Amino acid sequence: MSLSGDRTFIGFGFGAIEAGLFLYEAFHSGQFRRLIVAEIMSDAVDALRASGGLYTVNVAYGDRVEAEVIGPIEALNPENARDRERLVSAIAEAEELATALPSVKCYVSATPGSVHKLLAEGLTRKCESKGPPAIVYAAENNNHAAEILEDAVLGAAEPSEAANIRSRISYLNTVIGKMSGVVGAKEIKERNLAPVTPHEQRAFLVESFDRILISKLPDSGFTRGITVFEEKPDLLPFEEAKLYGHNSTHAVAAYLGAFLGEARISDLKKYPGIQNFLECAFIQESGAALTQKYQNTDPLFTAEGYRAYAKDLLVRMFNLYLGDTVERVARDPARKLEWDDRLVGTIRLCLRHGIDPRRYAIGAAAAVAALDPSVLSTGQVLDCIMQKLWANSASNRLERSAVLNAIEKGGEMLKLWRYSGYPDLERFVSEERAGNKRESLGKVPEPDDAQSE
């Protein structure tokens, strides 16, 4: 397949999501004549150029992995003056752009090639030359990434140009449930994967899933070239379903894997009851809370809709061909234990809706143990760790106490499960709870001064 359309697409950051989702879908749409990637890693830019702009993505299906060649794409390094000028000119003519960076913090830097400066200059030039309207997909894992990016860009533009830029550019938030990763040389060889280019010792491995949700476009008559994405008038419920359902359950699986010393998420299949435990967490805890919170908003937030969502995701998480690693999913436990992030955020969500989050509390305890194993022997360590992680959060004493209490009980269950020889986890948790006749944790009201979910 060759490039045959009449549009220009630009991606910022050449990682698994940009390469395996945005550039991949833009290429397969047949709507683009130019595919451009802005990447500050000079080695990756050089490798792409040496391969004639062609790169390979390994796509994991339920029964196989297929290597697909994408391109040609133009690789530009925004820290190089000549490339930067070419990139700004391309922004002026582009219809669709996407940022897929490590975090929203990467939007702004002091370098000449900072994303916000490039966009401000390119979009100003677009307005001056009456270039085509454009949309920017913000793919960073933040509920307000699009708004943060727009503010940064407008802050870098001349004040007199702000209204013109707003009139021609739309920034869209995204909910990306596509699992993906970067694989190193050892795994490339072991799994017979194709490297990104013949000149690199890394590979992109992504699942075939393509149901990506985006903010609804304003009624401006703009037609997207990447048509596979699904627009939603309000993304927040779906963002929370991803963070407090998909991401949180994936994290629980990973920290249980780390606790057990396993390498891959799929390795957990050999432990009785873990898959059932994760399904019950997903459906009975986060699912019950989210369907209460967002009932009547979308078919997803019904008992049947959420159950189907959870079961589909769990099958994909355990896909042997995706081979997701515990190390990748469990990285940065401190961030994932922050007040509003996937583990503690899900516990809080459940507590506010009168649901006992005992399974997510076990997962959170396993995550804290990844930070400091001594947490499983003394509650004082737990309190010190969590208070430090939550130091800058908008919370109150009552809610903190309830969350700490839940995680402490989760840690006790985790220790008892280990000392019992790792029996069927879901049965163990259910029977232990019934046997102890634990009191309900109760419904924690949302404090007036706390940030909204």
N, C-alpha and C positions, 0 to 999 in steps of 0.2 A: 504494500500500500504506500502511495506517495502523497505528498502534500498537494492539495488541489483546490482549496477554498480561496477566499479573498480577504480573510481576516488575519489579524496579528494577535498572538497570545504571548504574554510574558509571565514567567514564574520567578519568584524570588526565593532562592535557597534550593539546592539540588540534593534533597534528601528523599527518603522513601515515599513520602506523601506527595511531594511535588512531582517526582518522576513516575511513581506508580499510580497516581490518581489524576492530577490536573493535566500534566503534559500527556499522559497516557490517553485520557478521555478526549483532550483537544485533538490529538493525532487521529484517534478513531472516529471522531465526528465528521471528518472530511470537510470541515468548514474553514480551516486555517491554512494560509499559504506560508506564514512564518511562525515558527515556534522558537521562543527565546528563553534562556534561563540565565539569571544573574546569580553568580556564585563567587564568594570571596576566597574560596579555597583554590589557589592557583593550580595545584596538582590535578584537581578534578576538571578544571577548565582545560588544562593542557591535554588531559587524557581524552576528553570529548572531542577536542579539535583533531587530535591524532587519529581518532576513529571516524573522521568525516562527519561528526555530529550524530552518529548513531550510538545508541546505548541499549542495554537489555534489561528487562524486568522479568523476574521469575514470579509467575502467578500461580498461587496454590488453590486448587479446586478440592472437592471432597475426596477425589480418588487419584489425583496426580498433580504434578507441577509442570507447567508449560513455560518455556522461555520465549518471550516476545521481544522483537527488535523494534525500537521506536526511533523516529527521526526521518530526516536529519533535523537537528536543532542547532541554533546558534548559541554558543556559550560565551558570555561576557563577564569579565571581572570588574565590578564597579570601583575597585580601588586603583584600576589602571585608567589613566586620563583619557586615552583614545577609546577604550571600551566604554567608559562612562559617558562620553559624548554620544556614542552610538546607541547606548541604552536610553538616554534621555530622548533622543530623536524617535526611537521605537515606541516609547511611552506615549509620545504625541500622536502616534498613528494607531495604537493598540485599541482593540475593543474589549478584550477581557484580560485581566491580570489576576495573579494569585500570590499571596504571601504564605509560605509554609516554613516558618522559622521556629527555632527552639522555644521561643516565648515572645510575648508582646514587648518585652524589654528590648528585644533586638530591633524594634522599629527605629529607635533613635540612638545614634552614636555620634562621636565627635569627628568622625572621618568624613572626607568628601563624598564617599560612596554610601553614606547612611541612607537607608530605605526611605525615610521621610523626606530627605532632601531631594533624592532622585525623583520621587513622585511629585513633589511640589514643583520642581523645575519642569519635568516632563508634562505635567497636567497644565501648567501655565502656558507652555508652548502649544499644547493641544488647543487651548481656548483661543490663543492668538491666531493660530492658523486655521481655526474652525475645523479642527480634526473631529473624528467621530466620537459620539458619546461612548462611555466605557463603564464597566463594572469591575470592582476589585473584590475578590473572594478573600476573606481573612480566615486562614485555617489554623491559627494558633489556638491552643486549648484554653480559651477564655471566653466567658459568656458575652463580653463587651469588646471583643477584639476589634470589630469593625469601627466602633465609635472611638476607641483609643487611637486607631490608625488614622482615622479622619482628622481627629483633633491635632495629632502630630503633624500631619501634612499641612493642614491649614495654618498651623503655627509657624511652619517654615516658609510659607508662601507670603508674598506681599499682601498686606491687608486689602489693597484695592482689587486683588485678583480673587479673593475668597468667594465672593458671590458667583463669579463666572465658573470657578472650579466646582462649586456645589451644584450648579445647574447642569453640568455635563458628566458628573461622576457619581456613581452609587457604590457604597461600601456594603458588602453583605457578610453577615455572620454565617457560620457553617456548623453543622453537627456531623462529624465524620466518624462513623462507626466502623471504618475499614481498618483492620489490623494489619500492621506492616512492620518491617524492620530492616536493618542493615546487617548483613552476615559477613564474617571475616573469612580469611584464607583457609583456615582449618576446616570450617563447616562447608565452605564451597567445595572442597575436595571430598569430604565425607559424604555429602549429599548430592554430588554431581550437579551443582548449580552453575549457572552462567554468570560470570562477573559482569559488572556494569559495563566495562569496556575491556578489550584484551590487555590494556595497559594498567589495570587496577587489581588490587587484591581485596575487593569488597563486592558484595552483591546485594541487590534489592530483592526482597522476598515479600510479596503482598498477597492478601487473599483476594479472591475474585469478586467479593461483595462490592456492589456499586450503588446502593441506595443511600445517597448523600443528601442531607437536608440543608437548605439555604434560606436566608431571609427572603420574603416576598419582594420582588422588584417593584419600585414605584411605577405608577401608571403613566409611563413616558413613551410607550411604543417600542422600547428596546427589545430586541429578540436575541436570546442567548445562542451562541454557537455550540456550547456544551449543553445539550438539552437533557442529558440523563439525570441531572440534579433536580430534586423536587422542592418547590417553593412552599413555605409555610408562613402564614400571616403573623404568627407569634412563635418564635423559636424557643423561648425560655422553657416551656414544659419539656420539650425534646432534649434540650441541653441538660436539664436536670435528670431526665431519664438516662442519658448517656453517662453523666458524672456519677449519679447516685444509684444507677442500676448496672450498666455495662462496666464502667471503669471501676466501681467499688467492688463488684463481684470478681472481676479479673484480678484486682489487687489482693483480695482475700485468697484466691487460688494461689497467687504467686508467693504470698508470705507463708502460707501453709507449706508450699513447696520448699521455701527456704528453711523453714523450721524442720522439715523432714530431710533436708539435704539433697533434694532432687534437682535435676538440671532443666527439665522441660515441664511445661504445664501438662502436657499429655501423659507424663510419667505418673501423675496423681491418680490415673485410672486404676492402678494396681492396689490402691488403698480402699478398703471397703467403706462405702458410705460417703466419700468426699463429694462425688458428683451430685448425689442426692442432697447433701448438706448445702452445696452451692445453689442448687435449684431452689431449695426451701428459703435460703437467704434472699435470693433474687425475687421470688414471687411473694412469699409470705411476709417479708420484712420491707424491703424497699418498694416492692410492687404494691403492697397494701397501703403504704403511706402515700405513694405517688398517685395511685388511683383515687384515693380520698381527696388529695389536694387538687387534682386536675380533672375530676369527674366532669363529664359532659363537654369536654373541650375537643376530644379526638378519640377515634376508636381504639387507639393505643392504650388509653387510660381507662380501660374496662378490664374486668377479670380475665375475659377470654383474650383480649388483645395483648395485655401485658404478659400473660402466660405464654402465648405464641412467641412474643418478642424474646422472652427469657430463654425458652427452650431452643430457639434458633441460635441465639448467641452462644449458649453453652456448647452446642454441637460445634460451632465454629472455633471457640476457644480451645477445644480439645482436638482440633484437626491435626492429625499426624503429619500431613503434608505441609502445613504451615509451620509446625514445629516450634511454636513460640517458646522462648526460654524464660525460666524463672528469673534469671539475672536481669533481662531487659524489662520485664513487667514490674519487678520489685525494686528497681533502682530508685534512689532518692526517697527513702521512706519518710524522712522528716517533712518533705513537702506534702506527701500524701496523707500525713497525719495532722496537717494544719486545720484550723478551726472550720474553714469552709470547703475543704477539699474532700476527696471521695470517701475516706473511711470515717472520719469524725463527722463530716457533713451528713453522711447517711445515718449515722447513729442519732444525730440531732434531729434529722427529719423524722425518723421513726418515733423518737420520744415525744415530739410535738404532736404526733397523731395517735398517741396512746399505744404504740406497738413496741414490744420488747425486742430490741435489736441484738439478741444474744449471739447470733452467728457473726454479724459484722463486728461485734465486740471481740469475739475470738480472733477474727482476722486482724483487728486493730492491735490486739495484744501481741500477735505474732509479728506485726510490723514494728512495734516498739521493741520487741526482743531482737529484731534485726539491727536496731540501733544500739541496744545495750542488753545483752542476755541476762544481766543481773536483775532486770525488771521482774522476772518470773520468781524471784526469791524475796523481794521486798517491795511493799507498796510505796515506801518513801521515794524510791528511785522513780517509779512511775509518775508520782505527783511532780517531782522536780523536772523530769523530762517534758511532760505535757505542759506544765506552766511556762516553761521556756519557749516551747513551740507556739504557744498561744499568746505570748506576751503582747503582741500588737493587735490582737483580735478585739472586735466589739462584742463582748460577751458579759454575762453577769455571774455572780457567785453561784446562784441556784443551778443554772444550766451547766456550768463547769462541773459542779459537784455531781450532778446526775450522769454526765458523760464519763467522768473519772470512775464513778461507781460501776458503770456498765463495763468499762474496759478492765477494771480490776477483777470483776467477776469473770470476764472473758479469759483473763490470764490464769485464774484458778482452774477454769475448765480445761484450758490448754495443757497445763501441768498434769492434771488428773488424767487426761486422755493419754499423754505420753507415759505416765507411770502405769497405766492400765494395759500398755502394750499395743496402742493404736487400734482399738476395736472399731467397728462400724461407726463412723463419726456422727452421722445424723441420728442414728438410734441412741448412741451414747449421750448426745446433747439432749435429745427429747426425754429419755428415761431419767437422766440426772435431774433435769428440771422438774419432772413430775415427782420424782422421789424426794427431792428436797422441798417441794411445794414452795418454791421461791415466791416472794411477794412481787406483785406487779410493780414495775418501775414507775408506772403512772404516766400521766400526760403532762409534759412540761410546757407551760404556756410560752408563747413567743414573747420575749421581753421587749419593752418599748424601745430600748436603746440598742438592740441587736440589729445587725445587718439582715436584710431579708434573704430568704433562700434564693 
